[in-house]
Amino acid sequence: MHSLHNLHSLRVLAALLLLLSMTLASPARAVTLLRDPDIEHALRNLAAPVLRAAGLSPDRVDILIIDAPSLNAFVVDADNIFIHSGMVLRMETPAMLQSVIAHEAAHIANGHLMRRPIHLRDARNAAMLGTILAGIAGAATGNAELGMGVAAGAQGAAIRGFLAHTRAEENAADESGIRFLNRAGIDLRGSVQVMDLFAGQESLSLTRQDAYARTHPLSRDRVRRIRALAGAQGGQAAPDPEAEYWFARAKGKLSAFQRDPKWTLARAGESGFEDVRLMREAVAYHRQADLRRALAAIDAAIARRPDDPFLHELRGQILMESRQIRSAVAAYARAAGLAPRNALILGAYGRALLADGQLREAAKFLESARVRDGRDFRVLRDLAQAEAQLGNHGMASVLTAERYAMAGRLGDARIHAERAAGLLPQGSPGWRRAQDVLHAAQSAEKRSKR
């Protein structure tokens, strides 16, 4: 994972717009998605049995983390579950985190999103969806007015209500979530422990409630019902060593990037997994700018798991951010060889090649990452730079237009889309992408004048 201000690119369209232009508790704090191939792989492994039990494909639903200390989780479409980093760090067991995933998966499986006032499936490109999701980001973080300001042309009442589940939906999701967990053989006490975190929220004023309480109606009756549901279905299950490992790895790496390095070094071995300890130490030493110790720790982790692409990817990041470009290229090449379909790793490899001046190779891997991750903000930026240096100015303008569109900067997007349309052959794929951005910008402008 890149540090909080130097993150991996975004994989999906929804993630991009939540990332940009929004604030949490105050205008000074931007909403940021934390993208990391290792953490997402760990979360995918934790989510897989839950999603299968819900009748959903683990390959289709991504678990994405928002950089926010508050406790919240939500869905905006059928393909993504968003969890605040504060929620992940507060979970004490894999069953607790899996219960959060199960509840949000239930909202998808039960069709609650189909009754939302905005149907995201109708948004065909980045800019069109961006005008909607910028406002949803405000609602998701408790700052709906700011979200509305950024979401040009989006309907205020619809956006404010998009994430607000009814009590009936919450009850149904509770029942389904417990059923999914039980079907997957996951300890149901996790659900009760999560609810205990929110005890007393209903008595607080709206501004003091956790974000979860604002979007998921809470009550003493609901907590009692969850306890009863868990008890009725057995409640306790044997620990799953696989889940314990991936939970330790996801939470361990996330905390290593978010906590003070001294805090991490003092607690690096608390999970009981030696490679996780070494990975956490590598991150902490890297954040202290101690390259020698960081490399020693990550190399020791790699010695224990030599074919783990995510450890090689972290080695590449440490070297890249330490300006050891050639060595970073080699580390990323190894990671990409082990995980040739992982868009985040391919994008990082392309970025390193670009920094090394290998323009054509960089463009090849960045384009491969874009194809797999068509709404990847940093890949769009880096690929635009590579295309411009290769003399492909029309494609560079398309990519820049898409990047601005996904940031909600439709005026800038329109300028670059018009330039691209004038440089590219009419009817070509790049020209059509430029037309999508132009159409989105024009539609948003019309709605804003109503």
C-alpha positions as CSV (number, residue, x, y, z in Angstrom):
1,M,0.0,0.0,0.0
2,H,1.2,3.4,-0.8
3,S,1.3,5.9,2.1
4,L,-1.8,7.9,2.8
5,H,-0.8,10.6,0.3
6,N,0.8,8.3,-2.3
7,L,-1.8,5.6,-2.8
8,H,-2.2,2.8,-5.4
9,S,-4.7,3.6,-8.1
10,L,-8.4,2.9,-7.9
11,R,-9.9,-0.1,-9.5
12,V,-13.6,0.8,-10.0
13,L,-15.6,3.8,-11.1
14,A,-17.5,4.1,-7.8
15,A,-14.2,4.1,-5.9
16,L,-12.8,7.0,-7.9
17,L,-15.5,9.4,-7.2
18,L,-15.6,8.6,-3.6
19,L,-11.9,9.3,-3.4
20,L,-12.0,12.8,-4.8
21,S,-13.2,16.2,-3.8
22,M,-15.1,15.3,-0.6
23,T,-14.5,15.9,3.1
24,L,-15.3,14.0,6.2
25,A,-15.9,16.0,9.4
26,S,-14.4,19.2,8.0
27,P,-13.4,20.7,4.6
28,A,-9.8,20.2,5.3
29,R,-10.0,16.4,5.3
30,A,-10.4,14.8,1.8
31,V,-12.1,11.5,1.4
32,T,-9.5,9.0,0.2
33,L,-9.7,5.4,-0.9
34,L,-6.9,3.3,0.4
35,R,-5.9,0.9,-2.5
36,D,-3.5,-1.9,-1.9
37,P,-3.3,-5.2,-3.7
38,D,-2.2,-7.1,-0.6
39,I,-5.0,-5.8,1.6
40,E,-7.6,-6.2,-1.1
41,H,-6.5,-9.8,-1.6
42,A,-6.7,-10.5,2.1
43,L,-10.2,-8.9,2.2
44,R,-11.3,-10.9,-0.8
45,N,-10.2,-14.1,0.9
46,L,-12.2,-13.1,4.1
47,A,-15.2,-12.2,2.1
48,A,-15.3,-15.1,-0.3
49,P,-17.2,-17.6,1.9
50,V,-19.7,-15.0,2.9
51,L,-20.3,-13.8,-0.6
52,R,-20.7,-17.4,-1.8
53,A,-23.2,-18.1,1.0
54,A,-25.1,-15.0,-0.2
55,G,-25.2,-16.3,-3.8
56,L,-22.8,-13.6,-4.9
57,S,-19.6,-14.1,-6.9
58,P,-16.4,-13.3,-5.0
59,D,-14.8,-12.3,-8.3
60,R,-17.5,-9.7,-8.9
61,V,-17.7,-7.9,-5.5
62,D,-14.8,-5.8,-4.3
63,I,-14.2,-4.9,-0.7
64,L,-12.7,-1.3,-0.7
65,I,-11.4,0.7,2.2
66,I,-12.1,4.4,2.7
67,D,-9.6,6.4,4.7
68,A,-11.9,7.5,7.6
69,P,-11.5,6.9,11.3
70,S,-15.2,6.6,11.8
71,L,-17.1,3.3,12.0
72,N,-19.1,2.7,8.8
73,A,-19.7,0.4,5.9
74,F,-22.0,0.8,3.0
75,V,-22.8,-0.2,-0.6
76,V,-23.7,1.9,-3.6
77,D,-24.0,-0.7,-6.2
78,A,-23.9,-4.5,-6.6
79,D,-20.2,-4.7,-7.2
80,N,-18.6,-2.9,-4.3
81,I,-18.7,-2.9,-0.5
82,F,-17.0,0.1,1.1
83,I,-15.6,-0.1,4.7
84,H,-14.1,2.7,6.6
85,S,-10.5,2.1,7.8
86,G,-11.7,2.9,11.3
87,M,-14.1,0.1,11.2
88,V,-11.4,-2.4,10.0
89,L,-9.0,-1.3,12.8
90,R,-11.7,-1.7,15.4
91,M,-12.5,-5.2,14.5
92,E,-10.9,-7.7,16.9
93,T,-11.6,-10.9,15.1
94,P,-12.1,-12.0,11.5
95,A,-15.7,-13.0,12.4
96,M,-16.4,-9.4,13.3
97,L,-15.2,-8.1,10.0
98,Q,-16.9,-10.9,8.1
99,S,-20.2,-10.0,9.9
100,V,-19.9,-6.4,8.6
101,I,-19.3,-7.8,5.0
102,A,-22.2,-10.2,5.4
103,H,-24.6,-7.4,6.4
104,E,-23.6,-5.3,3.4
105,A,-23.7,-8.3,1.1
106,A,-27.3,-8.9,2.3
107,H,-28.3,-5.4,1.1
108,I,-27.0,-6.5,-2.3
109,A,-28.5,-10.0,-2.3
110,N,-31.9,-8.8,-1.0
111,G,-32.2,-6.2,-3.8
112,H,-32.3,-3.2,-1.6
113,L,-30.2,-1.2,-4.1
114,M,-32.8,-1.7,-6.8
115,R,-35.1,0.5,-4.8
116,R,-32.7,3.3,-4.4
117,P,-33.6,6.6,-6.0
118,I,-30.5,6.5,-8.2
119,H,-29.7,3.5,-10.3
120,L,-26.0,3.5,-10.8
121,R,-26.2,0.9,-13.6
122,D,-27.7,3.6,-15.8
123,A,-24.5,5.7,-15.6
124,R,-22.5,4.6,-18.6
125,N,-19.2,6.4,-18.0
126,A,-17.0,8.0,-15.5
127,A,-18.3,11.6,-15.7
128,M,-22.0,10.7,-15.6
129,L,-21.5,8.5,-12.5
130,G,-19.2,11.0,-11.0
131,T,-21.8,13.7,-10.7
132,I,-23.8,11.3,-8.6
133,L,-21.2,9.6,-6.5
134,A,-19.6,12.9,-5.4
135,G,-22.8,13.6,-3.6
136,I,-23.1,10.1,-2.3
137,A,-19.7,10.5,-0.8
138,G,-21.0,13.4,1.3
139,A,-23.9,11.4,2.5
140,A,-21.8,8.4,3.3
141,T,-19.5,10.5,5.5
142,G,-22.1,12.6,7.2
143,N,-21.3,15.8,5.2
144,A,-24.0,15.7,2.6
145,E,-24.1,19.5,2.0
146,L,-20.5,19.4,0.8
147,G,-21.2,16.4,-1.3
148,M,-24.1,18.2,-2.9
149,G,-21.9,21.1,-3.8
150,V,-19.5,18.9,-5.7
151,A,-22.1,16.8,-7.4
152,A,-22.9,19.0,-10.3
153,G,-26.4,18.4,-11.5
154,A,-27.2,15.6,-9.2
155,Q,-30.6,15.6,-7.4
156,G,-30.2,16.6,-3.8
157,A,-33.0,14.7,-2.2
158,A,-32.1,11.5,-4.1
159,I,-28.5,11.7,-3.1
160,R,-29.3,12.4,0.6
161,G,-31.5,9.4,0.7
162,F,-29.3,7.0,-1.3
163,L,-27.6,5.4,1.6
164,A,-30.3,5.7,4.2
165,H,-31.6,2.2,4.8
166,T,-35.1,1.7,6.3
167,R,-35.6,-0.3,9.5
168,A,-37.3,-3.0,7.5
169,E,-34.3,-3.3,5.2
170,E,-32.0,-3.4,8.2
171,N,-34.0,-6.1,9.8
172,A,-34.0,-8.1,6.6
173,A,-30.2,-7.6,6.2
174,D,-29.6,-8.7,9.7
175,E,-31.5,-11.9,9.2
176,S,-29.9,-12.6,5.9
177,G,-26.4,-11.7,7.1
178,I,-26.7,-14.1,10.1
179,R,-27.9,-16.8,7.7
180,F,-25.0,-16.2,5.4
181,L,-22.5,-16.4,8.2
182,N,-24.0,-19.6,9.6
183,R,-24.0,-21.2,6.2
184,A,-20.4,-20.3,5.8
185,G,-19.5,-21.7,9.2
186,I,-18.4,-18.4,10.7
187,D,-18.8,-17.6,14.4
188,L,-22.0,-15.6,14.8
189,R,-20.7,-14.0,17.9
190,G,-18.9,-11.6,15.6
191,S,-22.3,-10.0,14.7
192,V,-23.1,-9.4,18.3
193,Q,-19.7,-7.9,19.1
194,V,-20.1,-5.5,16.2
195,M,-23.5,-4.4,17.4
196,D,-22.0,-3.9,20.9
197,L,-19.7,-1.2,19.4
198,F,-22.8,0.9,18.5
199,A,-24.6,0.5,21.8
200,G,-26.3,3.7,22.9
201,Q,-25.9,5.4,19.5
202,E,-29.7,6.1,19.2
203,S,-29.6,8.3,22.3
204,L,-26.9,10.6,20.8
205,S,-27.6,13.7,18.7
206,L,-27.2,13.2,14.9
207,T,-23.8,15.0,14.8
208,R,-22.4,12.8,17.5
209,Q,-23.5,9.5,16.1
210,D,-21.1,7.2,14.2
211,A,-21.6,7.4,10.4
212,Y,-22.9,3.8,10.5
213,A,-25.8,4.8,12.8
214,R,-26.8,7.6,10.4
215,T,-27.1,5.2,7.4
216,H,-28.1,2.0,9.3
217,P,-31.0,2.6,11.8
218,L,-30.0,1.3,15.2
219,S,-32.2,0.5,18.2
220,R,-32.1,-1.6,21.4
221,D,-34.7,-3.8,19.8
222,R,-32.4,-4.4,16.8
223,V,-29.5,-5.3,19.0
224,R,-31.7,-7.7,20.9
225,R,-32.9,-9.3,17.7
226,I,-29.4,-9.9,16.5
227,R,-28.5,-11.5,19.7
228,A,-31.5,-13.7,19.4
229,L,-30.8,-14.6,15.8
230,A,-27.2,-15.5,16.6
231,G,-28.3,-17.6,19.6
232,A,-31.0,-19.4,17.6
233,Q,-28.5,-20.6,15.0
234,G,-25.8,-21.8,17.4
235,G,-23.7,-18.7,17.6
236,Q,-20.3,-20.3,18.1
237,A,-18.0,-21.9,15.4
238,A,-14.5,-23.2,15.5
239,P,-11.8,-20.6,14.6
240,D,-10.7,-20.7,11.0
241,P,-6.9,-20.5,10.7
242,E,-7.1,-19.3,7.1
243,A,-9.4,-16.4,8.1
244,E,-7.2,-15.6,11.1
245,Y,-4.2,-15.2,8.8
246,W,-5.8,-13.0,6.2
247,F,-7.4,-10.9,8.9
248,A,-4.1,-10.4,10.6
249,R,-2.5,-9.5,7.3
250,A,-5.1,-7.0,6.2
251,K,-5.4,-5.3,9.6
252,G,-1.7,-5.5,10.2
253,K,-0.7,-3.8,7.0
254,L,-3.4,-1.2,7.2
255,S,-2.4,-0.3,10.7
256,A,1.3,-0.2,9.8
257,F,0.5,2.5,7.3
258,Q,-1.9,4.4,9.5
259,R,-0.4,4.2,12.9
260,D,2.8,5.8,14.1
261,P,5.8,3.6,13.2
262,K,6.9,3.4,16.8
263,W,3.5,2.0,17.7
264,T,3.8,-0.5,14.9
265,L,7.3,-1.7,15.9
266,A,6.1,-2.2,19.5
267,R,3.2,-4.4,18.4
268,A,4.5,-5.9,15.1
269,G,4.4,-9.5,16.4
270,E,1.0,-9.4,18.1
271,S,-0.8,-11.4,15.3
272,G,1.4,-14.5,15.9
273,F,2.3,-14.8,12.2
274,E,6.0,-14.3,11.5
275,D,5.7,-13.0,7.9
276,V,3.0,-10.5,9.0
277,R,5.4,-9.3,11.7
278,L,8.2,-8.8,9.2
279,M,5.9,-7.1,6.7
280,R,4.7,-4.6,9.4
281,E,8.3,-3.9,10.4
282,A,9.2,-3.3,6.8
283,V,6.4,-0.7,6.5
284,A,7.4,1.0,9.8
285,Y,11.1,1.2,8.9
286,H,10.2,2.5,5.5
287,R,8.1,5.3,7.0
288,Q,11.0,6.1,9.2
289,A,13.2,6.4,6.0
290,D,15.4,3.5,7.2
291,L,15.9,1.8,3.9
292,R,18.4,-0.8,5.2
293,R,16.1,-2.1,7.9
294,A,13.0,-1.9,5.7
295,L,14.7,-4.1,3.0
296,A,16.0,-6.5,5.6
297,A,12.5,-7.0,7.0
298,I,10.8,-7.4,3.7
299,D,13.5,-9.7,2.4
300,A,13.1,-11.9,5.4
301,A,9.3,-12.0,4.8
302,I,9.9,-12.9,1.2
303,A,12.3,-15.7,2.2
304,R,9.3,-17.3,4.1
305,R,6.9,-16.7,1.2
306,P,9.0,-16.5,-1.9
307,D,6.1,-16.8,-4.4
308,D,3.9,-14.1,-2.7
309,P,3.5,-11.4,-5.3
310,F,2.3,-8.9,-2.7
311,L,5.5,-9.0,-0.7
312,H,7.5,-8.4,-3.8
313,E,5.1,-5.5,-4.6
314,L,5.7,-4.0,-1.2
315,R,9.5,-4.3,-1.8
316,G,9.0,-2.4,-5.1
317,Q,7.1,0.3,-3.3
318,I,9.8,0.7,-0.7
319,L,12.4,1.0,-3.4
320,M,10.3,3.3,-5.6
321,E,9.6,5.7,-2.8
322,S,13.3,5.6,-1.8
323,R,14.1,6.6,-5.4
324,Q,15.9,3.3,-6.1
325,I,14.2,3.1,-9.5
326,R,16.1,0.3,-11.2
327,S,15.8,-2.0,-8.2
328,A,12.1,-1.1,-7.9
329,V,11.5,-2.1,-11.5
330,A,13.0,-5.5,-10.8
331,A,10.9,-6.0,-7.7
332,Y,7.7,-5.0,-9.5
333,A,8.6,-7.2,-12.4
334,R,8.8,-10.2,-10.1
335,A,5.4,-9.2,-8.5
336,A,3.8,-8.9,-12.0
337,G,5.2,-12.2,-13.0
338,L,3.6,-13.8,-10.0
339,A,0.3,-12.0,-10.4
340,P,0.0,-11.1,-14.1
341,R,-3.7,-10.2,-13.9
342,N,-3.6,-7.9,-10.9
343,A,-4.3,-4.4,-12.2
344,L,-2.8,-2.6,-9.2
345,I,0.5,-4.5,-9.5
346,L,0.6,-4.0,-13.3
347,G,-0.1,-0.3,-12.8
348,A,2.7,0.0,-10.2
349,Y,5.1,-1.8,-12.5
350,G,4.2,0.5,-15.4
351,R,4.7,3.5,-13.1
352,A,8.2,2.2,-12.2
353,L,9.1,1.6,-15.9
354,L,7.9,5.2,-16.7
355,A,10.1,6.6,-14.0
356,D,13.0,4.6,-15.5
357,G,12.4,6.1,-18.9
358,Q,11.2,2.8,-20.5
359,L,8.3,4.5,-22.2
360,R,7.0,1.8,-24.5
361,E,7.2,-0.9,-21.9
362,A,5.6,1.4,-19.4
363,A,2.7,2.2,-21.8
364,K,2.2,-1.5,-22.4
365,F,1.8,-2.4,-18.8
366,L,-0.2,0.7,-17.9
367,E,-2.6,0.0,-20.8
368,S,-2.9,-3.6,-19.5
369,A,-3.8,-2.2,-16.1
370,R,-6.3,0.3,-17.6
371,V,-8.0,-2.5,-19.5
372,R,-8.4,-4.5,-16.3
373,D,-9.1,-1.4,-14.2
374,G,-10.7,1.1,-16.5
375,R,-11.4,3.7,-13.9
376,D,-7.9,3.7,-12.4
377,F,-7.0,7.4,-11.6
378,R,-3.2,7.0,-11.3
379,V,-3.0,4.7,-14.3
380,L,-4.8,7.3,-16.4
381,R,-2.4,9.9,-15.3
382,D,0.7,7.9,-15.9
383,L,-0.5,6.4,-19.2
384,A,-1.3,10.0,-20.4
385,Q,2.2,11.0,-19.5
386,A,3.6,8.0,-21.4
387,E,1.4,8.6,-24.5
388,A,2.4,12.3,-24.6
389,Q,6.1,11.5,-24.4
390,L,5.6,8.9,-27.2
391,G,3.9,11.6,-29.3
392,N,0.4,10.2,-29.1
393,H,-1.2,13.5,-28.0
394,G,-4.7,12.6,-28.9
395,M,-4.8,9.6,-26.6
396,A,-3.0,11.6,-23.9
397,S,-5.8,14.1,-24.1
398,V,-8.5,11.4,-23.8
399,L,-6.9,9.9,-20.8
400,T,-6.5,13.4,-19.2
401,A,-10.1,14.2,-19.9
402,E,-11.3,10.9,-18.3
403,R,-9.1,11.6,-15.3
404,Y,-10.6,15.1,-14.8
405,A,-14.1,13.8,-15.4
406,M,-13.6,11.2,-12.7
407,A,-12.5,13.9,-10.3
408,G,-15.7,15.8,-11.0
409,R,-13.7,18.6,-12.8
410,L,-16.0,18.6,-15.8
411,G,-14.9,21.9,-17.1
412,D,-11.3,20.8,-17.4
413,A,-12.5,17.4,-18.7
414,R,-14.4,19.1,-21.5
415,I,-11.4,21.1,-22.7
416,H,-9.2,18.0,-23.0
417,A,-12.0,15.9,-24.6
418,E,-12.6,18.6,-27.2
419,R,-8.8,18.6,-27.9
420,A,-8.8,14.8,-28.2
421,A,-11.8,14.8,-30.5
422,G,-9.9,17.1,-32.8
423,L,-6.8,15.0,-32.9
424,L,-8.2,11.5,-33.1
425,P,-9.8,9.9,-36.2
426,Q,-13.6,10.2,-36.0
427,G,-15.2,7.0,-34.9
428,S,-12.0,5.5,-33.4
429,P,-12.2,4.0,-29.9
430,G,-10.3,7.0,-28.4
431,W,-12.6,9.5,-30.2
432,R,-15.7,7.7,-28.8
433,R,-14.3,7.9,-25.3
434,A,-13.8,11.6,-25.8
435,Q,-17.4,11.9,-26.9
436,D,-18.6,10.1,-23.7
437,V,-16.8,12.8,-21.6
438,L,-18.2,15.6,-23.7
439,H,-21.7,14.2,-23.4
440,A,-21.4,13.8,-19.6
441,A,-20.1,17.4,-19.2
442,Q,-22.9,18.8,-21.4
443,S,-25.5,16.8,-19.5
444,A,-24.2,18.0,-16.1
445,E,-24.1,21.6,-17.3
446,K,-27.8,21.4,-18.5
447,R,-28.9,19.9,-15.2
448,S,-27.1,22.5,-13.2
449,K,-29.1,25.3,-15.0
450,R,-32.5,23.8,-14.2
